[in-house]
């Protein structure tokens, strides 16, 4: 029979003290809420009325906004904050949606993006990070195929007005359709059903050649060799990532356990050349978690 020891007297007392503290805290919360409820509808004080219009609160709000969120190693350039060129247009959500269905503007960050549908149209930014840029992550949308399942396409990158490289984009992981009784589904890729959502996908690439220097301009431009009928650009994440770290001492690499790396770009498609490394990865985890003592160390107690 399982014997459960009685709690010690000190623990019971501590439990009672915690219960009393919890009741007191709830009571304090209730008391602090009541005056706010009672004063709803009363005219605000001069201090409250002056809030957003005086310089000090505005500066405090700006500082608070700047401090919100995580510190990341990359910077984000919104397309609508760039400079459209060649007749490119900024498209924005200008009013509240009237249906439950989505749109590219509704899903875009900031509810705005730049639409490129003609040869020579572009969007340009200036590298204001103070650092070189060696990696880009483009959040963009290109059309679906007529039968669903997506297409591939390229969009050209220019640095200081000079062609640098073609970026690979695809729509194989986007364009889900909610019409014809498929609302709120995530796997219907039949364009005939209409009412699409999931317009955006992200494609990352290292910059070919030298990094984009601080102060230089960089552009995404639709040229005659970019085959998609349109390119919607939402934003670009830029960074200059450091060199890969060396393997730490006393660690195990999954490749030493038989896992096979594959960094061949597939533009959203499955890679037929990839190797199933699940067994090798599990073997590595098993080795790392066996709790085996190093040579000369005493065995752990059971």
PyMOL commands that set and color helices and strands:
alter all, ss='L'
color gray80, all
select helices_A, chain A and resi 9-38+46-53+55-67+79-81+104-107+109-111+191-193+278-288
alter helices_A, ss='H'
color red, helices_A
select strands_A, chain A and resi 75-78+83-85+89-92+112-116+122-126+135-142+152-159+162-170+176-177+196-197+201-206+217-221+231-239
alter strands_A, ss='S'
color yellow, strands_A
deselect
rebuild
show_as cartoon
